[in-house]
Amino acid sequence: MSHFAKIENNLVTNVIVAEQDFVDSHCEGTWLQTSYNTKGNIHYGQDGEPDGGVALRGNYAGVGYTYDATNDVFYAPRPIFASWTLNTSTWLWDAPITYPDDDKMYYWDEDVYQADNTKGWIAYD
């Protein structure tokens, strides 16, 4: 069984698990295969580690994702943060500042970033 995403106006409107012959004979419209094991343009194995497999279409498609036909990839809706940009290597949205490399948990605060573009990640208390 494989996962297939229904594409309407370049948006994913449904994702199903089916065999290719079922999709071909019973599903109307445009359906494209998507890989549950692909994220950030990397294929992951059952252990959650990159395994060198084929990274199918950038990311696993979810309802509301965009399908970019030119690049044959799926990517998530734009975050509510105006400062984040779409990384066209990973097809993930990147914050303008790298996530801190320590053991703390952080959340993004767009207002803090807009006031001082050297800050934005706020540690949870």
C-alpha positions as CSV (number, residue, x, y, z in Angstrom):
1,M,0.0,0.0,0.0
2,S,1.1,3.5,-0.7
3,H,-0.1,7.0,0.2
4,F,-1.7,9.2,-2.5
5,A,-2.5,12.9,-2.4
6,K,-5.4,14.4,-4.4
7,I,-4.3,17.7,-6.0
8,E,-6.8,20.5,-6.8
9,N,-5.6,23.9,-7.9
10,N,-2.1,23.0,-6.7
11,L,-3.4,22.2,-3.2
12,V,-3.7,18.8,-1.4
13,T,-7.3,18.2,-0.6
14,N,-7.2,14.6,0.5
15,V,-4.6,11.9,1.3
16,I,-5.5,8.2,1.1
17,V,-3.7,4.8,1.5
18,A,-4.3,2.6,-1.5
19,E,-2.8,0.5,-4.2
20,Q,-1.9,2.2,-7.5
21,D,-4.4,0.2,-9.5
22,F,-7.2,1.3,-7.2
23,V,-6.2,4.9,-7.6
24,D,-6.0,4.5,-11.4
25,S,-9.5,2.8,-11.7
26,H,-11.5,4.4,-8.9
27,C,-10.2,7.9,-8.1
28,E,-11.1,10.9,-10.2
29,G,-8.9,13.9,-10.6
30,T,-5.1,14.2,-10.1
31,W,-3.6,11.8,-7.5
32,L,0.1,11.7,-6.8
33,Q,2.0,9.3,-4.6
34,T,3.6,10.7,-1.5
35,S,6.0,9.1,1.0
36,Y,5.2,8.9,4.7
37,N,8.9,8.5,5.2
38,T,10.0,11.7,3.5
39,K,10.6,15.0,5.3
40,G,12.9,17.9,4.4
41,N,13.7,16.2,1.1
42,I,15.3,13.2,3.1
43,H,14.0,9.7,3.2
44,Y,13.9,8.1,6.7
45,G,13.8,4.5,7.8
46,Q,11.7,2.8,10.4
47,D,14.2,3.8,13.1
48,G,13.6,7.5,12.2
49,E,17.1,7.9,10.8
50,P,18.0,8.9,7.2
51,D,18.4,5.7,5.2
52,G,19.5,6.9,1.8
53,G,16.1,5.9,0.2
54,V,14.4,8.0,-2.4
55,A,13.0,11.2,-0.9
56,L,9.7,11.3,-2.8
57,R,8.4,14.8,-3.6
58,G,10.2,16.7,-0.8
59,N,7.8,16.0,2.0
60,Y,4.9,13.8,3.0
61,A,1.8,15.6,1.7
62,G,-0.9,16.7,4.2
63,V,-4.3,18.3,3.5
64,G,-3.7,22.0,2.8
65,Y,-0.2,21.5,1.5
66,T,0.9,23.0,-1.8
67,Y,2.0,20.9,-4.7
68,D,4.7,22.7,-6.7
69,A,4.5,21.0,-10.2
70,T,7.6,22.7,-11.5
71,N,9.7,21.2,-8.8
72,D,7.5,18.1,-8.2
73,V,7.3,18.7,-4.4
74,F,4.9,19.1,-1.6
75,Y,5.3,21.7,1.1
76,A,3.3,22.9,4.2
77,P,1.2,26.0,4.3
78,R,3.2,29.2,5.1
79,P,3.5,29.7,8.8
80,I,1.9,32.7,10.4
81,F,5.3,34.3,10.7
82,A,6.0,36.8,8.0
83,S,9.8,36.5,8.5
84,W,10.0,32.8,7.7
85,T,11.1,31.7,4.2
86,L,10.6,28.5,2.1
87,N,13.9,26.6,1.8
88,T,13.9,25.3,-1.7
89,S,16.4,22.5,-0.8
90,T,14.4,21.0,2.0
91,W,11.0,22.4,1.1
92,L,10.5,23.3,4.8
93,W,9.9,26.8,6.2
94,D,13.0,28.3,7.9
95,A,13.1,30.9,10.6
96,P,15.4,33.8,9.9
97,I,17.5,32.9,13.0
98,T,18.8,29.4,13.7
99,Y,17.2,27.5,16.5
100,P,19.4,27.6,19.6
101,D,21.7,24.6,20.1
102,D,21.2,23.7,23.7
103,D,19.0,21.5,25.8
104,K,16.2,24.1,26.3
105,M,12.8,24.2,24.5
106,Y,12.0,27.3,22.5
107,Y,9.1,28.9,20.7
108,W,9.1,31.6,18.0
109,D,7.9,35.1,18.8
110,E,7.5,37.2,15.6
111,D,7.0,40.5,17.6
112,V,10.3,40.1,19.3
113,Y,12.0,39.4,16.0
114,Q,10.4,42.4,14.4
115,A,11.6,44.6,17.2
116,D,15.2,43.2,17.1
117,N,16.1,40.9,14.2
118,T,18.8,39.3,16.3
119,K,16.2,37.7,18.6
120,G,13.1,35.7,18.1
121,W,13.5,32.3,19.8
122,I,12.1,32.5,23.4
123,A,12.9,29.8,25.9
124,Y,10.0,28.1,27.7
125,D,10.2,28.7,31.5
